[in-house]
Amino acid sequence: MRTESRIREFDWAMLVPVLLLCAIGVLQIASATRGGNLDGLQWKQLEWIAMGLVGMVVLSRIDYHAVLEQAPALYIGALLLLISVLLLGHAKFGARRWLSLGSFNLQVSELAKLVIIIVLARYLSELRTERLTLLDLAKIGVLTGFPTLLILLQPDLGTALVVVALVAVGMFLAGLEWKHAVAILALAALLLPAAWHVLKPYQKQRLTAFFRPEETSQTSGYQTQQSKIAVGSGGIRGKGFGQGSQNQLGFVPVRWADFILAGLAEEQGFIGVLVVLLLYLGLLLRLTGTARLAGDRAGMYLVMGVAAVIGVHVVVNSAMVIGYMPVTGIPLPLMSHGGSSIVFVFLALGLVMNVRLRRFVN
């Protein structure tokens, strides 16, 4: 009975869309890589999903208040790991973002996102005011600025922007005043010209390709151009599993990871993409529902932080594959190939389940 009781305690309304998205992702990875040198990559994805599920269950059983109490130690640990990446990290595609742990390459910035969610939730929940002061904003800026800067130095602009969005959602929920929001946006606008000069050459090329896609379709804009062709050729119903020419012939770049949605659109069409987006919508609605039921402010901030990260990933990745946003390397949660990303999402969902299980305990 005890085992049955624990099974019933699981938030199946959250888990069902999660597992369906994972299954669709595994099938699409199998289609995208079959017959090539990455054939069988879906089995590695299944291993990571299994690892993530175990982590989710374990984290759901540890009272999230105990996790929040360890926020300072987790924060210091995350900073040390991010520094280690810059000094000892594994370089790939011109970036140094991974620490090699045997056969597993850990993308530390994914772990850092989870730590930032925890640290921000603890700080905001301890505030005893309904409106953030300038001092509060400055403290939040310093607290989240250090890990964001270290992520930018890897360089990983995409993840850094996700962190910025996460912090923005947290500040809005905590009572960010409009005059402060306008001031922050104005300051960001003033810093944009300076930011251009610190971007890496490939990052500048991606932005140029976004604003001038026709001129760069054979160079830096090739990825987006091929992705748009794949999406358009899928039509309403798609060409069928394993039948997408752009996908099967390798025209769509990293079609098993960042551009997995383009491959899905070609083979399953508009209907397949709509199903996936509805599953994400169902997941996000469940997360926001859990946030409303949270027993305290800390739980609410934790869940909304997770929802913000997942939501930003889905929106940015979806917009990227159809050319509405620059290529940033942000994966599609639960579907894109990648161990660090998969494990991060499941651990984050473990925190969400943790909050839901303890919604009647203050």
N, C-alpha and C positions, 0 to 999 in steps of 0.2 A: 504493500500500500504506500509506503514511503516513497518508493521509486515512482509509482504512478502519480502521487501527489506532486512530486517535483516536475514531472513531465507536464502536468496540467498547469503548473505555475509559469511555464515558458510563455512568452508573449508571441503566440503563433500568428497573430495578425501582423506582427512585424517580421517574423521569421519566414512566412510563406513568400512574400515578394522578394525577400533577400535570397532565399534558396532558388527561386525561379530565375532571378537575374544571374545568379552564379551558373545555373544550368545552361542558360542561353549563352553566356559568355564562354563556357567550356566548349559547347558545340561550335560556336563561331571560331574559336581558336583552332579547333580541329579542322574546320573547313579552310581556314586561312593558311594553315601550315602543311596540309597533307601533300605528300609527294615532293616536298622540299627538304632542305637540310635541317629544318626545325620540326619535321614531322614527329608527332607524338608529344608536342609541347603541352597539350591539354592534360596529360597525366601529371605533369609537374604542377599545373594549376590546381588540380584536384587535391594534391598533397598539401598545398598552401591553404586551400579552403578547409580541409580537415584540421590543419594546425590552427587556423583562425577560429573555427568552431569550438575547439578545446579551450583556447584562450578566452573566448567569449563566455563560456560556461563558468570557467574559473573566476573571471573578473566579476561576473554577475553575483557570485556568492560572497564576495568580500564587500562589507558595508562601505558604500562610497564615501561616507564620512571619514573612515579610516584612510581611504585613498587621499582625500583632501588634506588630511593631517600631514601626509608625506609630501605635499606639494613643494616645499623648499628643497628637500633632498632630490626630488624628481627633476626640479628645475636646474639645479647645479649639475646633476648627472647628464641632462640633455645638453647643457652648454659644453660640458667636457667632451661628450661624444661628437658634437658639431665641430669643436676645435680639432678633435682627433681626425675627423674626416679631411679637414684642410691640410693636416700634416701627414697623415698616413693613408688617406683614402684611395680607393681604386678609381682610376680615371677611365671614363668611357664617354664617347661622343663629345670630347672636348670639355667635359665637366668632371669634377671630382666630388661625387655625391654618395659613394658607397664605401662601407667597411666590409672587408672580406672576412666571413666567419665560416671557414671551411668551404663547403660547396655553396653556401648561401651568402649573397651579397645584400647586406642590410642598408637600405636607404634611410639614413638617420633622420632626414627631414620629415619623413612620415611619422616616426616615433615622436619627434619634436612637436608636431601638430597636436598630438594627443596630450602631451605634457602642457602645452600652452592652453588647451581647453581646460585642463584641471587647475592650473595656476590662476587663470583668469576667473574661473568660477569661484575659487576660494576668495580671491581679492574682492570681487564685486559683491559676493554674498556677505562679506564682513563690513561693507559700507553701511552706515546708519543714516543715510539720506536718500531722498527720492530724486535728487538732481545732482549730477556730477559737477564738481567744482573744477576750476583750472588746475588746482593742485592734484586732484584725482586724475585728470586727463594726463598730466605730466608723469605721474607715477605709472599709469598704464602704459604710456609711451616708452618709458625706460624699461619697464618689466618685459614688455613684448618686443621692444626694439633690439635688444641684444641678440636673441635667437634669430630674429628676422634678418639682421645684418649678417650673421654667420651663414644663414641659408643663401643670401644674395651673393656672398663671396664664393660659393661653390662652383659656378653660379647656378642658381635655381630660381629664376624670376617667377615662374608659375606658382611654385609652392609659397614663395614670399607674398605674392598677391592674394593667395588663399588665406594666409595668416592675417593679412590686412583686412580682408572681408570678415573674417571671424571676429577680430577685435572690434570692427565697426558694428557688427550685430550685437556684441556684448555691451558696448557703450550705449547703443540705442535702447536696449532693454533696461539698462541701469539708470536711464534718465538723462541722456545727452541733450543739452539745450540747443535750439536751432541756431542761435548766434554763434555758439562754439562750433557747430557742424559746418556752418558757412565759412567760418575762419579757417578751419582745418582744410576744407576744399580749396579755398583761395590760396593757402600756403602750398598745398600740393600742386596747384596749377603753376605757381611761381617757380617751383622746383623742377618742373618738367624739362625745361631746356638744359638744366645742369645734369639731370638724370640721363639725357641722351648721350652725353659725353662719357659716361661711365659704363654704358652698355658694351657688351662684347660684340665683335663684328658680326657674328652669326645672329645675335639678337636684333641688331640694327637691320640686317637683311630680312629677317622675318617681318619686322614692322614695315619695311619698304614694300615687301611682297603683299602685305595686307592692303596698303593704300594704292598700290599700282599693280594689281594682279595680272593684267594683260601683258605688261612689259616684262614681268619676271616669271611667266608661266613655264619656261624651260630651265630656270635656275632656282632661285630661292623660293619661288612661288609654285614649284612643281608639285609639292605635297598637296597643297590645297586644291590645285587644279585637278589632279587625278582623283582626289577625294570627291570633289563636286561632280565629276564625270560618273563615278561609281554610284553616287546617291541618285543622280538624275536618271541613270540607265535602269535602276531598279523598278521605277514606275510604282504602281499601286500594290501589286502582289509579289514583285520580285522575280528573279530568274530561277529560284530554287536553290536548295542547299548544295553547295559545291559547284554551282553553275555560273557564278559571277566571273566574267572574263577579267575585269579589272582586279578583282580579288585573287583569282586563281593564277593569273599570269604575273602577279607581283607588281602591277603598276601602282597600286595603293601602297604607300610606305607604311611600315610598322602596323600592318592591318590586324595584327593579333594583340596590339596594345593601344597606343594613343588613337589610332584610326579604326578601331574595331567597329564603331558605329557605321562607318562608311561601307565596310564589307557587309554588315548586316542589312543596310539599306539596299545594297545591290541584290542580295540574294533573297531577302524576305520582303523587300519593298516598303512602301509607306505603312502598310498594315503592321509589319514586324516592328518597325521603329515606334509606331504608336503604342503597341503593346508594351514595349520596353519603357517608354516615357510614362505610361500610365502606372506601371509597376513602381517606378521611382516616385511618382506623385503619391501613390498609396503609402509608400514607405515614409515619405516626408510628412504626410498628414498624420500618420501614426506617431511619429516622433513629436510633432507639435502637440498632439493630444496628450502624450505622456508628460510633456513639459508642463501643461496646464494642471495635470494631476499630481505633480511633484509635491512631496511633503514639506519642502522648504525652498528658499531662493537658490541655494547652492545646487540642489538637484535640477531646478529649472534651467539654471545657467549651463550646467553640464550637458543636458539634453539639447538645448538650443544651440550650443556650440557645435555638437555633433551634426545637427540638422543643417547648420550654416555651412559647414565644410562639405558635406555630401551634396547639398544643393548647389553650391558654387561649382563644384567639380562637374556635376551633370550639365549645368547651364553652359559653362565655358567649353567643355569638351564637345557638346552638341553644336554650339555655335561655331566652333573651330572647324569641324568637318564640312560645314557648308559655306565657309569663308566669311562668316560674320564676325569672327574674332581672329586675331593673329595666332599662329601656331605657338603653343606654350609648353607642350609636353605634359599637360595635366591629364591623367588617366581617367577613364570612365569607371566609377566605383563598382566593385564586385564583378565587373565583366572584363576589363583590360587585364592582360597577362602581367603579373608582377607580384612577387611574394610580399614585399614590404607594404604595398598598397592594400592588398587583400587582408593581411594580418591587422593593419591599422584599423580598417573599417570594422572588422569583427570585434576587436578590442573596444573600439568606440561604442559599438552596439551593445557590448557587454556592460558598459557603464550605463547605457540607457535602460537596459533590462534591470540593472541594479536599482536604479531610481524608481522604476515602476514597481518592483517587488516590495520596496520600502516606502510606498507612497502614503501609508497610514501611520508611519513612524516619524516623529519629529526629532 
